[in-house]
Amino acid sequence: MIRPAELIERKRDGGELTAEEMNELMLAYARGEVPDYQLAAFCMAVYFRGLTTGETFAMCDAMIRTGETIDLRSALGRKVVDKHSTGGVGDKTSIAVGPLVAACGVPFGKMSGRGLGHTGGTLDKLEAIPGFRIELGNDEFVEQIRDVGVAIIGSSDKLVPADKRLYALRDVTGTVDSIPLIAASIMSKKIAAGAEALVLDVKVGDGAFMKSREDAQALAEAMIELGRRAGLEVAALITDMDQPLGHAVGNALEIREAAATLRGEGPADFTELVVAASARLLAMSDLEIDEEEGRRRAEAALGDGSAIETYERWIRAQGGDPDERVLPEAPVVVDVEAQDAGFVTALGAVQIGTAALELGAGRRTKEDAIDYGVGIVLRKKRGDAVSDAEPLADVHARDADTAEKAKQEVLAAYEFGEDPPPPRKVVLDVIV
């Protein structure tokens, strides 16, 4: 029988826990035998003292053991791939990557979450589609991957239940931004969900959780190590979030942009990230191709119509209507016009995200309802030339008052100069 106080004291003083101790601590917490106040103290000790690689894996493994797991390889006889993003403004990448990879003949299975902040998460965006079902049982999840090639569903409460409790505790105790705790949280869910190859999209910059390249790389490396120890093939893309990704910010607006991208009509930065992530996943699949060939096949699927066909088949399989005409629309749309001529030198992701949140595109608390139709469409981004009074963006709002407030916030997010800034790639680095 473990004594949590002893483990807390040891970690507080810089000591190390064994795998058995970490396992017993997390299982006891999941059973309700360790109270929240003791786990909160443990998390604070970890926040200041960190965890060794071995401790982090032990924690990840222990959280997995608190619930069920899915064995997709045994169920499908194929290597299933997955993608995870650490989140950012305008990040609808999984909604395009899933069907694109499936169109290239590789099964894609993802359990995703909801958003808390500037816009909805992947599930919220998908629920902007009338009729779309995010709740599928494990058997339905497996069957849809087999039949359609792609499924994105809500995380099961039976998978890694300790993580849900632990994350809520970290959220109210100031211990969210601990790299070992973040890595164990993310990877425990990914390992339990059963995919064998995973691409991590680790955002860095103004609109990302990780503000520095050093922190983003440290998180990526920690997650890759956890995946490898569990037998997964993992790679990480470090990607730019100093400005929003793509043009659309807001749930239904982002669904439209994801679909346009799968028709080969998407914004350049978003298209590049989708293709880069897909190429990497195809190279990690059981097709036995390299990344260059993966990119060629992904680009071909965008051009020949198979990517958008797979998207539409996937949406129908989960009960949704892929016709974009049925997506929610905001009743008020106003232009945000430039006040002068020049070049866009910066576009603050956080400010755009905050404007979207004020419009109703996101949640401040888990109980808040999302307005699926509202959001922002950015017509000009970093490096673009702008003339006086030229539209910079469109604000999609529920009423004139919120539209005007958002308009001012969007305008404040833009910075201008006489010369264009140096070009910056959306994929800043790849870690394997």
N, C-alpha and C positions, 0 to 999 in steps of 0.2 A: 504494500500500500504506500503510495507516494505521499509526501508531505509538501504541498505546494509552496508553503512559506520557505522551506529550505531551498527549493529550486529558484524562487524569486531572489533570495538573498545571494545565492551563488552567482546568478546572472548579473545581479546588481554590482557585485564585487569583481566582475570580469571573468568569472569561471565559465566552464563549459558543461553542457548537459549531454548525457549519453542519448543514443537513439531510443533506447528503451524508456528512459525517463521522459523524453519528449512525447513518445507515443502514449505513455500512460497519462501524461498531463492532458493531452488533447482529447483522448477518449473519455477521461473523467469529466472534462469540461462539456463534451457533447452529451454525456449522460446526466448533466446537471449536478454532478458531485463536487465540482469546483465552482465557486460563485464568481459572478462577473467582476467583483472588486479585486479578487486575487488575479484573474487573467488580465485585468487592466493594469495592475502593478507589474505583472510579468512583461506586458507589452511595452510599458514605459522603460523597464530595465533593458529590453531589447533595443528600444529606440536609441538609448544612450550608449549601450555597450555593443550592439550589433549581434550577429550570429555568425559562426563559422560556416563554411560551405557544408560541412557534415551536419551541423545543427539545422541549417536551412532545409536541407533535403529531408532530414528526419521529421521536421515540422510539416513539410509538404506531404510526405508519405503518411504521417499520422492523421492529417486532415482527410486524406483520401480514404483512410480506413474507417472513418466515422460514418461512411455511407456506402451506397452501391457504386459499381463501375460498369461500363459498357465495353464489351469486346467486339469492336466492329470488324476486325480481321476475321474472327471465327464466324461471325454472322454473314459476312459478305464475300469472304475469300479474296478480298482486294485490299490494297493499301489505301486507306481513306486519309485525305488531307484536310487541314483546317488553317484558319488565319485568325490572329487576334491583334487588336489595336489598343494602345493605351489611351486613345480618345483625343479628340480635338474638334475645332470648329469647322463644320462642313464635312465631317468624316463619314462618308457613306460607302466606304471602300468595299466592305464585305458583301454588300448587296450587289455589286458588280463583279467582284472576284469569284464568288461562288458559282454563278451560272457560266461565267467565262471558262473557268477550269473544267466544269462539267461538260461544256460544249467540246472541249478538247479530249474528252474520254476519261477523265479522272474523277472519281467520286469525292464529293466535298460535303462534310458534315460538321455543323457548328451549333453549339449551344451558346446563346448570347444573353445579354442582360439589358435592363432598361437604363435610361440616362437620369442623372441628377445634376442639373446645372443648365448651361446655356441652351442646349437643344436636346431632343430625345436621343436615346441610344438606338442601336440597330433594331431592337424589337419595336420601339415606339414608331420608328420610321416605317417599318413594315405594316404596323397596325393602322397607318394612314390609308392603306389600301383596303377598301371596303370588303369585308368578309374574310380577310386573311387570318388564319389560325396560327397562333404561336405555341399553343399547348398541344403537343403530340406525345403520346406514350412512347416508351422506348421501342416497342415493336413497330409502331407507325413510323418512327424516326428511321429505323433501319430499312423498312420496306420502301420508304420514299427515296432514300439514297439509292437503293437498288433499282427502282423503277425510273426515277427522274434524273438521278445523278447528283442532286443537290437538295439539302434540307437545312434550314436555319430555324431553330426553335428556342423557346425559353428554357433556361436552366432548370433542371428537375430539382425539387426540394430534397430528393433522396440522394442526390450526388453532392458530396462534400457539405453536409449540413453544418458542420462546425465552422466552415468559412463564413457562412451567412451571419451567424451569431458573432463571430470574431470581428468581421468587418464593421458591423453595426457598433460594436464596442470601441473599435479603433476610431471610428468616425466621431465619437463624442468624448474621446480622451486625448485628442491631439497626437495620435500615433499612426495616422494614415501614411505619412510620407517617410516610411522606413523601408529601404530597399529590400532587405530580407523578407519583411512581412508582405510587401507588395508582390515579390517574386513567388513566395510560397502560396499566396492567395490565388494569383492568376494561374500558375502552373498546376496546382492541385485540381482545379476544375478542368483544365485542358487534358491532363493525363487521365482523369476519371471518365471523360467523355469519349475516349476510345480511338481518336485519330492517331495515326502513326507518324505523320509528318506535319510540321507546324511552322508557318511563317509569322513572326512577330513584327508588327509595325509599331516601333517605339518613337512616338512623337517628341520633338524637342523645340522649345521656343516660347514665345509670348503666350500662345493659346494652349500650351501643353502642360501636363502635370510636371514633367521634367523640364526645367528652364535652361539647363546647361548641357553641353555635349558630354561632359564628363559623367554627369549623373545618368544621362540616357544610356551611355555605353555601359556603365556599371550595372544598371538594371537589366539591360539586354544580356550581358554576360552571365549574370546571376540566373536568369530564366533559362538560357541555353544550357547551362550546367545542370540545372534541375531536370530539364527534359532529357538530356543525354543519360543521366543517371537512371532515369526511368525507362530508357530504351527508345525514346522518341528521336526522330531526326528533326533538328530545329535550326532555323536561321533567323536573323533579325535584320530588318531594314531600319536605319535611323533616318527619320523623315522630318521635313521642315514644317513647323507649325507657328512660324512668326507671322504668317498671314493665313486666312482661311483657305481650306482646300477646295478647289473648284470654284464655281460661281454661286451655288445655291447653299443657303443656310436656313434650315427649317424643314420639317418632316416631309410633307407632300412634295415640296419643291425639290428636296434631295432625291426622292424617288424618281421624279421626272428626269433629273440630271443623271442618275444611275442608268436609267433606261436609255437615255440619249447616248450615253457613253457606250453602251452595249450595241447601239446601232452604228457606232463609229463617228458620233457627232458630239463627243464630250469635250470639255475644256482640256487644254494641253497638259496642265499639271496633274489633274485628276486621272486622265487617261494614262499618263506615264506611270503613275503609282500603281494603277490597276494592272497594267501590263507587266510591270516589274515584279509585283507580288505574284501574279499568275505564272510568269515564266519561272520564277524560283520554285513555286509549288509543283509545276509540271516536271522540273528537273529532279525534284525530290520524290516523285511518284514512282509507280512501278512500270512506267512507260519506257524506262531506260534511255532517256534522252538527256542532252545537256541543256544548260540554260539558254544558250543561243537558239537552239531548236525550239525550246519552250516559248521563247519570245516570238519566233516566227509563227508558231501555231496559234498563239494567243492573238496576234495581230490579224492572222488570216480569219479567225473566228469572228472578230469584230467586223471584218470586211465582207464576209460571205453570208451574213445573216444568221449563222448558227448560234451565236451568242445571245441575240435578242430572242430567238425562238426558244432556246433553253430557259431563259428568264421567264418568258410567258408561260411555258409548261410548268415551271416550278411554282409560280404564283397561283396558277389554277389548281395545282395539286394540293396546296394548302388552303384552298377555299377562297382565294382572292380573285379579283377581276383585274387583269393586267391593262385594260383599256385606260389610258391616262385621263380620258375625259371624265371618269367617275371620281377622280381624286378630289379631295376638298380644296376649295379655293377661298381666299380671303376676299371680302367684299370691297375693300379699299386698297388701291395700289397707287402709290405716289412716287415720283422721281426725286432722287437726291442729286442736285446739280452742282457742278464745280463752281467755286467762287472766283477762280482765276485759271490761267493757262499754265502748263508745265508738264512735268512727269511725276507720276506717283512714285515716291521714294520709299514709302512704308504704308502698310495697311494693318492696323492693330487687330489681331485675332480676338483678344479678350474683349475689346470694345464692341466688335461686331457680335460676338457671342452674347454680351450683356444686352445689346439692343434686341437681339432675337428673344432672349429670356423675357425682357420687358413686354414684348409683343405677345408672349404666351406660348412660344415654341418649346420651352423647357420647363423644368420644375425647380422650385426652391426646396421643397420637401417632397418626400415620397408620396404624400397624399394629394399633391397638386394634380389637376387635370391639364392635359396638353391640348392646345389648339393646333390641330394638324395642318391647317391651311395657311397659317401666318409664317412670316420669315423675311429673308432678304435675298435678293439676287444681285450679285456684284458684277457690274458691267466693266469696271476698270480695276486692275490689280497692279501690284508692284511692277514698275518698269513701263507701264503703258503711258502713252502721250495723251494729254487731256487739253481740250480747248475751253475757253471761258463759257460757262453755262451748259457745258456738255453733261449729259446724265452720267453719274458715277455708279448709281445703284438704283434698284427699285425696292421700296418697302411695301410688303404685303401685310395689311393690318385688318383688325376687326372693326375699327372705327377711326374717325379722323383725329381724335385726340392722341391715341396711342401711336398713330402713324406719324404725327408731327414730332412727338417726343423721340421716337426711334430715328426719324430723319436727322435730327440734330446730333444724336449719338453716332450715327453712321458717318456723317460729315466729319465729326471730330476724330474718327478713326483713321482718316486719310492724312498723309503728309506729302507735301509737294516740293519739288526743286526744279532748278533750271536744266539739270542734266539727269539722264536716267541712272539708276543705281546699277552696280555690277550685277550681272545675271546670277541667279542662285538656283541650283537644282532642287527638285522636290525630294529625291533620294540622296541624302547626304553621305551615307556610308552603309556598308553591308558587313555584318558580323556573322561568321559561320564557325 
